[in-house]
């Protein structure tokens, strides 16, 4: 067996990654990723040991020409991840919002998602909690590093983390669905029909397909890209110089609009995107043209924004621990204190405004007209502080050893898939009748083993011509 380990690390921070090639007989294994991380692994089998050696030498030569050098694993420390540094001042509002309940996670919280059944919150410590709409804590996920954001793509829930990975939290156990390139430092992300869109520290936009393989990237017009939103028409990228829309299939620039200050957050509705800026505004931009349709004025830099369905009401959270509500045309309806830190992200649902804050709280605010009117007059409910249950289901990311149980018979109504090798890559195809067997299945890389078969609860077709797994994954013996 032979093993070659290379690293590429540049002082300007643009690269800090490794590449390892191992040859054992006719098998070549390539492992690559961020220095200090486990990385991704690809295995290829060749007809002879000589052809395996030749293929390995070619791979090594390509990397050396790109600047990689021989290194000793473990001597160079992992680069420290960037953590968003945010200030939070006391609110200048005269009244406090009508907070119904508050759950303290223990660390600054950036991630939030509210669906029909649950509230999701993710914090800088790598904890993700799910709660009922009434505030009862249901479960906890322990991810390896800080949660930058939580996003939903139909049924599927994803957490983008500081370790450069994006975890799927939709199954019984979370798993790493995407492993971002070593030189991409996630600031924000969005997922649409299984395609991942990443905005990063350098202001770039990177788009990755359902197989965790790079599609395209574009250098931003600015830096520190804290906004990315996607739909069928475009990917909307917000950075220090405004918002840029790119075509989803190749990254062609469709329009660019300068905003009033650097973009610190983004939101989208069917026909518009909203950019919260450092110059104390939220601006509504037309998705079709990029034209600015309305401006909503706050009193401090805007850390987050959201809308009620259709953009009827526009909400904003500023750096001074205040939350605002505007009419669609830009008229400010109210400004109230959060009762805690500044809202780093927010979401509106059914006359409730959910906030995650710099002090690590998930806050549920009664945003009904009656409750806000009462709050402005000084009448607010007594805040209920939610406590953790004595015994709480806790889930850690799936690995090859822990991810799947084994069954001998596929349950009725389930779907059987198989792991195969195609051109040196492992792919998952459907075995069960009634599906297109030429389509790939999006599947956790950690448990792929060529020749193995798996049972999944259900498959859903994505518009990009592949299937997505829903429910539990079990290995079929």
Secondary structure by P-SEA (a helix, b strand, c coil): cbbbbbbbbbccccccbbbbbbbcccbbbbbbcccccccbbbbbbcccaaaaaaaaaaaaaaaaaabbbbbccccccccccccbbbbbccccccccccccbbbbccccccbbbbcccbbbbbccccbbbbbcccccccbbbbcccccccccccccbbbbbccccbbbbccccccccccccccccccccccccccbbbbbcccbbbbbbcccccccbbbbbccccccbbbbcccbbbbbcccbbbbbccccccccccccccccccccccccccccccccccbbbbbbccccccccccccccccccccccccccbbbbbccccbbbbbcccccccbbbbccccccccccccccbbbbbcccccbbbbcccaaaaaaaaacccccbbbbbbccbbbbbccccccccbbbbccccccbbbbbbbbcccbbbbbbcccccccccccccccccccccbbbbbcccccccccccccccbbbbcc
